[in-house]
């Protein structure tokens, strides 16, 4: 049985974060971005700050798979690249590939 989203004991948190990032992006207009904290808040509830690093790791996984793009200051960054500071996540349009 699945627990409701927001329950910190729900499912496999990394995969829940992957799905949550994709769900949040699907709810946005094409080309719009989200902050990883939005996924951390949806999955982590009151303990969302504990989910920030896992949310960033989920973003790296999804970007490496070519499903999303990670941007920083408007520039697409490679998911394997070391980066610090605020990032944004954007869905990859159909027919486009993420960074190689």
Secondary structure, DSSP 8 states (H G I E B T S, - for coil): ----TT-TTSS-HHHHHHHHHHHHHHHS-TT-EE-HHHHHHHHHGGGGGGGHHHHHHHHHHHHHTTSEEEEETTEEE-TTS---S--EEEE--TT-----
